[in-house]
Amino acid sequence: MAKYATAIKASGRAARWNPNEVEMVYTSGSMSLACLENVVHRNQIGLNSPFKVLTVEIPDDLLILSIPKKSLEDNWSSFENLPITQKLGAQWVLELKSAILRVPSSIIEGEFNYLLNPNHPDFEIIKLLKSQPFVFDPRIKGI
């Protein structure tokens, strides 16, 4: 949402890869995937809120760890398996092995989201390049 678009910050609110109180920033490999991630988690009213797209710069030599989809259970993306993915994400945050974790998208097969660990020392070299307004097309979810 636009009111959070002035810096790269984590809310600490629970989501697919983190339980409450474990800070993590969710990013996507593309603007279209980020859009879809918002659409599946918001209703019509929520999509009418002001949004911004943040463009971040990640140095090429920064270590990116991955959770391969093949290492997850077949139904890893189902709601009842949130504790499993949240445990994996929380473990990654606490171990401080990398500032970035690549995880499979639960929406689009073969695409990825990138989680940022604000507690990792390398998080400081991830830069916010720009923040630009984004408006959902009114045809999405019948806005």
C-alpha positions in Angstrom: 0.0 0.0 0.0 1.1 3.5 -0.7 1.5 4.6 2.9 4.3 2.0 3.4 6.1 2.8 0.1 8.8 5.2 1.4 11.3 2.5 2.4 11.9 -1.2 2.3 10.2 -2.3 5.6 8.7 -5.4 7.1 5.5 -5.4 9.0 6.1 -8.4 11.1 2.5 -9.6 10.3 2.1 -13.3 9.5 1.9 -14.4 5.9 2.8 -17.6 3.9 6.5 -17.6 4.8 6.6 -16.0 8.3 4.6 -16.2 11.5 3.7 -13.1 13.5 6.6 -11.1 14.9 9.1 -12.5 12.4 10.0 -9.6 10.1 10.3 -10.3 6.4 9.8 -8.2 3.2 7.9 -9.9 0.4 8.9 -9.0 -3.2 8.2 -10.6 -6.5 10.2 -11.4 -9.6 7.9 -9.3 -11.7 5.4 -6.5 -11.4 2.6 -8.8 -12.8 3.3 -11.4 -10.1 3.3 -8.8 -7.4 -0.1 -7.6 -8.8 -1.5 -11.2 -8.7 -0.2 -11.7 -5.2 -2.2 -8.7 -4.0 -5.3 -9.7 -5.9 -5.6 -13.1 -4.3 -5.2 -11.7 -0.8 -7.5 -8.7 -1.1 -11.2 -8.0 -1.8 -12.6 -5.4 -4.1 -12.4 -2.7 -1.5 -8.8 -3.5 -0.7 -7.8 -3.2 -4.3 -9.2 0.3 -4.4 -6.7 1.6 -1.9 -3.7 3.6 -3.2 -0.8 1.4 -4.1 2.8 2.0 -5.2 5.3 -0.3 -6.9 8.7 -0.3 -5.3 11.7 -0.9 -7.5 14.7 -2.3 -5.6 18.3 -2.9 -6.6 20.0 -6.0 -5.5 23.7 -6.3 -6.1 24.6 -9.1 -8.6 27.0 -10.7 -6.1 24.6 -10.9 -3.2 23.9 -14.5 -2.1 20.4 -15.7 -2.8 19.3 -18.9 -1.2 16.3 -20.9 -2.5 13.6 -23.2 -1.3 13.1 -25.5 -4.3 9.5 -26.5 -4.9 10.5 -30.2 -5.0 11.6 -29.9 -1.4 8.1 -29.0 -0.3 5.1 -31.2 0.2 2.7 -31.6 -2.8 0.1 -29.4 -1.2 2.5 -26.9 0.4 0.5 -23.9 -0.7 -2.7 -24.9 1.0 -3.9 -22.9 4.0 -3.6 -25.8 6.4 0.2 -26.0 5.6 1.0 -22.4 6.5 2.7 -23.5 9.7 5.2 -25.5 7.6 6.1 -22.7 5.3 6.1 -20.2 8.1 8.6 -22.4 10.0 10.9 -22.6 7.0 10.8 -18.8 6.6 11.3 -18.1 10.3 14.3 -20.5 10.4 15.9 -18.7 7.4 15.4 -15.3 9.1 16.9 -16.5 12.4 19.9 -18.3 10.8 20.9 -15.1 8.9 22.5 -17.2 6.1 21.4 -14.7 3.4 19.5 -11.5 3.0 17.4 -12.9 0.2 15.4 -16.2 -0.1 13.9 -17.2 -3.4 10.6 -19.2 -2.9 8.2 -20.6 -5.4 5.0 -18.7 -6.2 1.9 -20.4 -5.0 -0.1 -18.7 -7.7 2.0 -19.1 -10.9 3.9 -22.3 -11.6 7.5 -21.6 -12.4 7.6 -18.1 -11.0 9.2 -16.9 -7.8 8.9 -14.5 -5.0 12.0 -13.1 -3.2 11.9 -12.7 0.6 14.2 -10.1 2.1 15.6 -10.5 5.7 15.8 -7.0 7.3 17.9 -8.5 10.1 20.7 -9.7 7.8 23.7 -7.3 7.5 23.5 -7.4 3.7 20.0 -6.0 3.8 21.5 -2.5 4.0 23.0 -2.8 0.5 19.6 -3.5 -1.0 18.5 -0.1 -2.3 15.1 1.4 -3.0 15.4 2.9 -6.4 11.9 4.3 -6.9 8.4 4.2 -5.7 5.7 4.8 -8.3 1.9 4.8 -8.2 0.0 1.7 -9.2 -3.7 1.4 -9.9 -5.4 -1.9 -10.4 -7.4 -2.2 -13.6 -11.1 -1.9 -12.7 -11.8 -5.2 -14.4 -9.8 -7.1 -11.8 -12.2 -8.6 -9.3 -14.9 -6.3 -10.7 -13.5 -3.1 -9.0 
